[in-house]
Amino acid sequence: MDDSAGLLHALEALALGIVGKRLLWRSLAAIAPNLVALQGTDFDELEKRAHDQFERVETLRIQTAQDAFRI
């Protein structure tokens, strides 16, 4: 293994953060009808963006994992 192991670790953390953000948008969307401060926010769009971000990171994460553990 080389520097790709460090990159893999960073991508793992980034992927977890993006998933957490996506779940946060879902939670906020569920309570938005009851909180004026959240009304008008497009949580569906924010969740879609998080999903798209995750897909991009996931592709790189899998590729990096394959490189890091290539024998």
DADA-V32158 format. One record per helix or strand of 2 or more residues. SS is the DSSP state (A for helix, B for strand). FROM is the first residue (numbers start at 1). LEN is the number of residues. If there is no record, write none. Layout:
ss=SS from=FROM len=LEN
ss=SS from=FROM len=LEN
//
This chain:
ss=A from=3 len=30
ss=A from=36 len=3
ss=A from=43 len=26
//
